[in-house]
Amino acid sequence: MNALETDVVVVGVGSVGSMASWQLASRGQRVIGVDRFSIPGPFSAYAGESRIFRKVYAEGGHYTPLL
């Protein structure tokens, strides 16, 4: 068994975890991301039937038709 050296382990590599991993790596950190599901996951906010569509934006209702 080989030992991996890392600075940070990110548990959950969905939208937020992958962004955190990317930002940490861009700052020179050695990052490992682990997730329960394949990437992209079937239950993520950006994939499959669970996809999230925002209905209201604080910036104003004129963005709603774009959704």
Summary of the structure (lengths in Angstrom):
residues: 67
radius of gyration: 16.4
end to end distance: 48.6
largest distance: 56.2
contacts: 135
relative contact order: 0.16
helix: 31%
strand: 12%
